[in-house]
């Protein structure tokens, strides 16, 4: 359904440090900067793009919005969470844990305040 998700950042180098670490923890690659100054992450058919807002105003996080990212295993979820904390992210909600449906999830806010979750499929 979606081709990509684009979020704003006030500090692209800080965003790059956070997202490079978290995507590498999931088995992905570091981001690439395009000719327009947007940071782009491509992984398993999905794209996350990070940019300074084109209107020149400060980037703000969506109130009520969450970006969900797939992980291959609970170990990848834990690695993603640890890498995010180590690179300026903030742990939110509950600690990484298995949900009643068997999925293993973790939540962080990136350095710009965007809410992210990573989820591995149920193992049951």
C-alpha positions in Angstrom: 0.0 0.0 0.0 2.7 2.5 0.9 5.7 3.4 -1.2 7.6 5.2 1.6 7.4 7.0 4.9 8.9 10.5 5.2 9.7 12.2 8.5 11.3 15.5 9.3 14.5 16.1 11.3 16.1 19.2 12.7 19.5 17.5 12.8 20.2 15.1 9.9 23.6 14.0 11.2 22.1 13.0 14.6 19.2 11.3 12.7 21.8 9.5 10.5 23.7 8.2 13.6 20.4 6.9 15.2 18.9 5.3 12.0 22.2 3.9 10.7 22.7 2.1 14.1 19.1 0.9 14.4 18.8 -0.4 10.8 22.2 -2.1 10.9 20.9 -3.8 14.1 18.0 -5.2 12.1 20.3 -6.5 9.4 19.8 -3.6 7.1 22.2 -1.0 5.6 23.2 2.5 6.5 21.3 5.3 4.9 22.3 7.2 1.8 21.9 10.9 1.2 20.2 11.8 -2.1 20.9 14.9 -4.3 18.1 16.8 -2.5 19.7 16.3 1.0 17.2 13.6 2.1 18.5 10.6 4.1 17.1 7.3 2.6 16.9 3.9 4.1 15.7 1.0 1.9 15.1 -2.5 3.4 13.1 -5.4 2.2 11.0 -3.3 -0.2 10.2 -0.5 2.3 11.7 3.0 2.3 12.1 5.5 5.2 13.1 9.0 4.1 14.3 11.7 6.5 14.6 15.3 5.6 14.6 18.9 6.9 11.1 20.3 6.3 10.9 22.0 2.9 8.9 24.9 4.4 11.9 25.9 6.5 10.0 25.5 9.8 11.2 23.1 12.6 10.4 19.4 12.3 7.9 18.1 14.8 6.9 14.6 15.7 3.3 13.4 14.9 1.1 13.3 18.0 -0.5 9.9 18.0 1.6 8.6 15.1 3.8 5.5 15.2 6.1 4.1 12.5 6.2 0.3 12.7 9.3 -1.6 11.4 9.5 -5.4 10.9 12.2 -7.4 12.5 13.3 -11.0 11.8 13.6 -12.1 15.4 13.2 -11.1 19.1 17.1 -10.8 19.1 16.9 -8.2 16.3 14.2 -6.3 18.3 16.6 -6.2 21.3 19.5 -5.2 19.2 17.5 -2.4 17.5 16.3 -1.1 20.9 19.9 -1.1 22.4 21.3 0.6 19.3 18.6 3.2 19.4 19.3 4.0 23.1 23.0 4.2 22.4 22.5 6.7 19.6 20.2 9.3 21.1 16.8 7.4 21.2 14.5 7.4 24.2 12.9 4.2 25.5 9.1 4.6 25.8 6.1 2.5 26.9 7.1 -0.9 28.2 10.5 -2.5 28.0 11.0 -4.8 25.0 8.7 -7.8 25.5 6.6 -10.6 24.1 2.9 -9.6 23.7 0.0 -11.9 24.3 -0.3 -12.6 20.6 3.3 -13.9 20.6 4.9 -10.9 18.8 8.0 -9.4 20.3 8.0 -5.6 20.3 10.0 -2.6 21.5 9.3 1.2 21.3 11.6 4.2 21.0 11.4 7.9 20.2 14.1 9.0 17.8 16.2 12.1 18.6 13.5 14.3 16.9 10.7 12.7 18.9 9.2 10.4 16.3 7.6 7.3 17.8 8.9 4.0 16.4 8.1 0.4 17.1 9.9 -2.8 15.9 8.1 -6.1 15.9 9.0 -9.6 15.2 6.3 -12.1 14.1 4.9 -14.5 16.7 7.0 -17.6 17.2 4.0 -19.7 18.2 
